[in-house]
Amino acid sequence: MNAIRQARPEDAGRLAEIEVFNYRLNFYPIFKSDKFYFDILQVSSKAEEYRSNPQLLQNTWVYDDGVVKGFIRVDGTEVQKLFVEPALHGQAIGAVLLEYMIESRGVDHLWALEKNLKAIRFYERHGFRLTENKKLEEGTPEYLVQLVR
């Protein structure tokens, strides 16, 4: 677990890069918004968001074995985001991050996009289960589903 540490301001660019490319890879096929995913959502503006909001970094832990390869953001015991560099999917980086936060912070719930079956299966493999709770993703017709441990 020594590859996991709290995010620092100098990680902002890498965090933004990982987040933007995951959003495009995983969510663009669902929402199909060229304007948002290729115009509004930019690495430079997302990096600035990280730099200008210390709370984001305070709640974010990175997997860093010499290079930041993924990150997890939590709020209390809720997983807010978990992303791994797309080229490194399947190398258990996300699993290490999630298990670390389960053990050290007691994370026990999250919301996932209902159509993101890959993410839902991942969380289920780590002891989360779907509940009946659903809510609309703000500004979209898509639903989020709640998973709990």
N, C-alpha and C positions, 0 to 999 in steps of 0.2 A: 504494500500500500504506500510505500515511500515515494511513488511517482505522483501522488495526489497532494496538491497544495492549494491554498486560497489564491484566487486570481489577483493580479497586480495591474496597475495602470499600463505598464509596458506590454501587457497581454492584449490590449484593446484591439489592435489590428487583427491578430490571429483569431480572437473570439469572434469578431465580426465576419471574418472570412469563412470560418466554419459554419456560423449561423446562416449567413446568406446563401451559401451553396447548398446547405441542407434544406432550407426553405424552398429553394428552386427545385431541387431534386424530389422532395417529398410532397410539397403542397401545391406547386404549380400545376401538376396533372389533375388535381382536384378542383382548384379554383379557376385555373386558366385565365388569369388576369395579367396580360402582357404589361399593362401600365404599372401595376404594383411590382411584379417580380423582376422586371427588367429596366424600369425607369425610377420608381420611387425607392425600392429596396436596393441600396448600394453599399458596398463594403465601406467606403469612406465615411458616409453619414452614420452607419451603424457603429463604426469605430469611435466616432466623435460622441455618440450617445453613451458608449461605455466610459470614455474619458471624462465626460461632463457629469456623470451620475455615479458617484462613489458607492451608492447603495447597491447598484447592480454588481459591482466587483465584490463588495462585502458578502453578498449572498451566492457567489459563484466559486466553484472549485474546479481546477483544471487537472487533467492527466498530462503530466509533463515528465517525459523521460529524456529530456534534452531538447525536445520539441513539443509544443502544446498540440496534442492530438485529439482532444475532446474536452467537453466541459459539462457540468451540471449546475443548475441554479435552483436553489430551494428558498422557500419562505416558510419558516417554522418547520412543520413536518410535511409540507407539500412540495413535490417536485414540480417546478415551473417549466424548466427546459432541460433537455439532455440531448446533446449533439456530439457526434464524432465525425472527424474528417471523413468525407465520403469515400476517399480512396483507401481508407483503413477500416471500413466496416467489416465485421466478421472476425476481428482480432481480440474480442472480449474487452475492449476499452470501455465501452458503455456499461458492460456488466461490472467491471471493477469500480467505476464511478458510482453506479447505483448501489452496489453492495456496501461500499464505503459509507455512503450517506445513510443507508439503512442502519448500519452498525453504530456509526458515530453520532448521527443526528436523529435517529428514529423516524426517518421519513416513512409515511404510511398511506399517502394518497396522492392522486394527481388527476388531471383531466387530459384526455387524448382525443384527437379528432376521430370521430366514429369511423370514417373511411380509411384511416391509417392503420390498417390491419397488421402490418409489419410491426409497428410500435406496440400495439395492443398485445400481440403474441409475445413480444420481448418482455413486457412487464409481467405478463402471466407466468412466464418461465421463472420470474424472480419473486413469485409469491403474491402478486397482486391479482385481484379478481374484479371483473366487471360488476357494477351495481346497476340498479334500475335508474339511477340519476343521470339526466341528460340536460344540456342547456345549449342554446344557440350560440355559435361562435359569432361574436359581435360583428354586425354589419354584413353577415352572410346568411345563406339558407342552410348552412351545414351545422351539424350537431357535434358537440363535445360529449364524451361519456366519461363518467367517473370510475376510477379503479382504486381499490383500497387493499391494504394488507391486513 
